[in-house]
């Protein structure tokens, strides 16, 4: 909510408590401890702008019927110098409160004064939060799950920043371990096949079959020729990896940058292998009594922390497992870099890994509640009502790069945040490219463009907005005007709630509703009328609505065109 709305609830709570105190002094209510009570926005606006259940929850305390308690509070409450014009009793004893004209005027004035900072708050108290997202395997191209995770992670980071957190975006690059060994084996086989023939060089059974492996091997061959055919296999694989891996990572960076995503850091897994932190983490678990040796391997006692079986940390061949590296990486986040909270966005197929990682944090003596994992469900691409699996352009499985060649970035970022992460979603390619009101992002952008058109048209006739007086703003009494202003007042609260829930979909829903309320206002209320004071007030309302729409779109790195 806006500062005005937040102040109104804080003040209302104080007024209710003062009314109860007055009723006790008048001996209408017995002296007793006052229980916790709520002040909430009713779903039905006819029930007031705020409603309190104080009469119901205090019935046992006061040994009186809720209706009697409500009548006593209502008779003693003093609403002078508040944002409320009246209090009504409804149902079994709800107290409903209605805003006065000054509230609506002050909401508009607050947006005018704060501009592009409207909606920002200090709720997060500048806590250091890392959001790790995408973190796709660099041995191949990014897929549709990465497209959803990228939009979700980046928009979540932006709204948490607006909610007052110190946010860090990170991509974890798995450039070490078993998958890199497989990557090298796959590249080596494809390279040798170019010169010796596929029939003479068997491809590893667990190798990466993608076309991208063939392409990287061919690029390497074009540069180096056959000079590595007779080279030592270890040196040959290293040369192939050293060539291909940086190019794969560069391609990831380019695609994500095109998607509007930049990271504070691309953290290389090899870092914790090379700087000793991996061994530090393993040693810390050992010192705390949570490892043991068996069959030549080092095991972690995961069953002590809720897992069904223990996990290998170091294999018989002396190589650490991916899980060991992941433990060390998360230890780095908390211990080495001091983040107050870490948020990981993983695919739903990692569900079983969540408890394992939280347990490992506890085993290290860390607070596992500070690690939150968002599990993201799969995306199904559809077109003409049918599931799409292949790119028309390449004839291969659709990758992030293919999607961004076919769909505007604005649409992708908005549509991927229309649903909660834990719900499966269909991404409609036809809808994403539509330039009409059926496309949600176009619908929102059009509302802003419509406002710009109104302002330009009036400016051409010499009518420009000037600072409104209270008297002018008090003229905004139509239902459509009040509904629009009230929704504007809730923006900060929506950001805070979205940050609490790790759910940018709160904000996409909010701004779609905002666009709808603006269109309703515009259809019902002529901006330019016979009364110049009312015209100025309505023009100002248009302007602050545009401000909030732009604030949302800017936060999500979506364009806000002035004309469409």
ZIPECOR-V220965 format. One record per helix or strand of 2 or more residues. SS is the DSSP state (a for helix, b for strand). FROM is the first residue (numbers start at 0). LEN is the number of residues. If there is no record, write none. Layout:
BEGIN
ss:SS from:FROM len:LEN
ss:SS from:FROM len:LEN
END
This chain:
BEGIN
ss:a from:2 len:23
ss:b from:38 len:2
ss:a from:44 len:3
ss:b from:49 len:3
ss:a from:53 len:4
ss:a from:58 len:4
ss:a from:65 len:11
ss:b from:83 len:7
ss:b from:93 len:6
ss:a from:100 len:17
ss:b from:127 len:5
ss:a from:143 len:19
ss:b from:165 len:8
ss:a from:177 len:19
ss:a from:197 len:3
ss:a from:210 len:14
ss:a from:232 len:26
ss:b from:264 len:4
ss:a from:268 len:6
ss:a from:276 len:11
ss:b from:290 len:4
ss:b from:296 len:4
ss:a from:301 len:4
ss:b from:310 len:4
ss:a from:321 len:15
ss:b from:340 len:7
ss:a from:347 len:16
ss:a from:367 len:3
ss:b from:370 len:6
ss:b from:378 len:5
ss:b from:385 len:2
ss:a from:399 len:7
ss:a from:408 len:7
ss:b from:424 len:4
ss:a from:428 len:5
ss:a from:439 len:21
ss:a from:469 len:4
ss:a from:478 len:11
ss:a from:490 len:11
ss:a from:504 len:20
ss:a from:531 len:24
END
